[in-house]
Amino acid sequence: MDPILLGKGLTDDVAVTLLPRFGNRHGLVAGATGTGKTVTLMTLAEGFSRMGVPVFMADVKGDVSGLAVPGDGSEKILQRARQIGVADYAAGASPVIFWDIYGAKGHPVRTTVSEMGSILLARILELNDTQSGVLDIVFKLADDRGLLLLDLDDLRALLALVANERKDIATEYGLVSTASVGAIQRALLRLAQNGGEGFFGEPALELADLMRTGTDGRGVIGILAADQLILNPRLYSSFLLWLLSELFEQLPEVGDLDKPKLVFVFDEAHLLFDDSPPALVQRVEQVVRLIRSKGVGVYFCSQFPDDVPDNILGQLGNRVQHALRAFTPRDQKAVRVAAETFVPNPKLDVAEAISRLGTGEALVSTLQDKGVPMPVQQTLIAPPRCRMGSISEAERSQVRAGSPVGMKYDKPIDRESAAEMLAGRAEAAAKAADAPPAKDDAEAGGFGQSIKDAVFGTKRRQGMVETMAKQTARTVGNQVGRQILRGLLGGIFGGKR
């Protein structure tokens, strides 16, 4: 299987490639804005697609959508291809499926509240520890009572239930304050106002639809429209983390394959780790370390290499570093960190080269035979075959119309879940409370009832049985009383006659 040609090494005049069998060893594409990171990601995505590997990536600026249409084949691009040695270069499009959480620029991406889980949902809602604990109680209560949490209406209904029954719930699950419930409800309102309402519901995204291959054998590239989603960084990063976790939990172990089963590109990777609790960062580290054995390669993209924690950075075997401008102490530190992560090349001063790289150039090191990283090469990056820029709405609509999953996801499904079940129970209880009391037999009349009342009595009048019982009790009481009185009098007077 042919490797992915990333470009031509200017240091040693060699072809710089990424071997398919090491595509699941993860990678990093870093560099300042405008230095060519997006073009490198498009070249990588095309390469994986051509070898039959599906790719999922976010489109933060709209440029990645160009993968869906052929490039212009300009003389400048053709000259770059000849310079690098791309013998079979020809403009062409890749098979693409557009996705969008908001459903505007692609097929809606949905998941259920239960599948998202309380930890990630608390992060999206920006809850504190106390409020997160209340959310944990809501999820546990839903499980115990068999209530499905599918959309935000279900979650609101459960919150209302917890507020109404908080005293009873507190004895079994822990204290719940109305203030915490109110804070969660306000956070849900903000999420809905920011367009997040449609993300929770059905039909939920199936991972198999992210791992498709076209009729020509090429891997389908799933592109998530994120130009609006990125304005809500917590939702953006939590969604991608959820998706990565779902891949980890659902895919079987396959070991090292000839090529990955899926390549997952995480753009603006720093958003995943900003303000994340240590437990969440540890979870990401665990997923990245273990998901390789399930055939998934994860590629982070960010401005600075130290945006990714060291424990995760050490697991990224394939590195592409575009230019960094050392204008500030932060930039200078980033340059040193980037230089230290590469395998040295005696012919290249890495720290100096990073600052003077031109647009479309990068320092590249990939894993070669036996998984050994190659010495870093200053590389002229190969041009993608697609358009290097965004597409028009008409072109997007045309691609979307030919999508194989449109009929499956474009129309939402609203089946009975917690909100409907609780509303039904409340309605049934209200009807029972409003129903007139059943008439007793006395009001219904009848000779038999009259006899019964005469014998046993009613609420207002005692019956024969009760009357006789009282009379008997009085008679017995009088006789016993007289006997006791006689005994006492006899004792007083000494028994004289």
Secondary structure, DSSP 8 states (H G I E B T S, - for coil): ---EEEEEETTTTEEEEE-GGGGGG-EEEE--TTSSHHHHHHHHHHHHHHTT--EEEEESSSGGGGGGSB----HHHHHHHHHHT-TT-------EEEEETTSSSSEE--B-HHHHHHHHHHHHHT--HHHHHHHHHHHHHHHHTT----SHHHHHHHHHHHHHTHHHHHHHH----HHHHHHHHHHHHHHHHTT-GGGBSBS---GGGGS-B-TTS-B-EEEEE-TTGGGSHHHHHHHHHHHHHHHHHHS----S-SS-SEEEEESSTHHHHTT--HHHHHHHHHHHHHGGGGTEEEEEEESSGGGS-HHHHTT--EEEE------SHHHHHHHHHHHHTS---TT--HHHHHHH--TTEEEEE-B-GGG-B---EEEEE---SB-SS---HHHHHHHHHT-TTHHHHSS-B----HHHHHHHHHHHHHHHHHS-----HHHH--HHHHHHHHHHB-SSSB-HHHHHHHHHHHHHHHHHHHHHHHHHHHHHTTT--
